[in-house]
Amino acid sequence: MTDETQEAILALQLTREQLSHLASSGSHHYWNWVIVGLHHALQSFMVLALSPNNYLNVLTEKDAKAELAGYQQGHRKYSEPKLDKFINLYKKIKSDRMKIYIDSKPFNPNHTQDRSVEKLNALRNDFIHFVPKSWAIEVNGLLQIAEDCINIIAFLAFESGNVAWHDVDLKEQTQDLVRTIGYEIAKIKQVYNGSTTNL
């Protein structure tokens, strides 16, 4: 059995494991799983931060309106509502949709984070819908993406005011994962400073 919090934590675990393999083995092929895990983790924490009370905030606009109309009329749609697109969820965490509680805060990106999120999404889509090709990607760019996105996750989980940690063990586990991922990124930075890799 799982839920959205467990899914978010499992995605962070996958990201940490793949970064650890990358740091210890030096094999660039772990990067695709880092990207896939990090994308899923960020999406999961965006969903957690946007939907502490109900899930309408994370649906497509069409499905959210249909679900709300069904609720107001005393019935629900039988079709499964769709989660909004990754980039739309990212726009929502930067908007007033995050202002759910008195102490809620929207995310305010630094000068690199918007680009990192866009690049993460593009890379993940390329990996999931892989067309055979050879890539040469600067490792520093991948490390910037990882660092920026783990910092967004940390904000959503612990600073946004929207994620209620009813289980202290899960909160501590998430804090440890975020911290460990930061350490792994720092280690990899020392090894691959300024290099490129073929993926």
Secondary structure as UniProt FT lines:
FT   HELIX           4..25
FT   HELIX           28..30
FT   HELIX           31..50
FT   HELIX           56..58
FT   HELIX           61..72
FT   TURN            73..74
FT   HELIX           86..93
FT   HELIX           96..98
FT   TURN            102..103
FT   TURN            111..112
FT   HELIX           113..128
FT   STRAND          136..138
FT   HELIX           139..158
FT   HELIX           168..192
FT   TURN            193..194
FT   STRAND          196..198
//
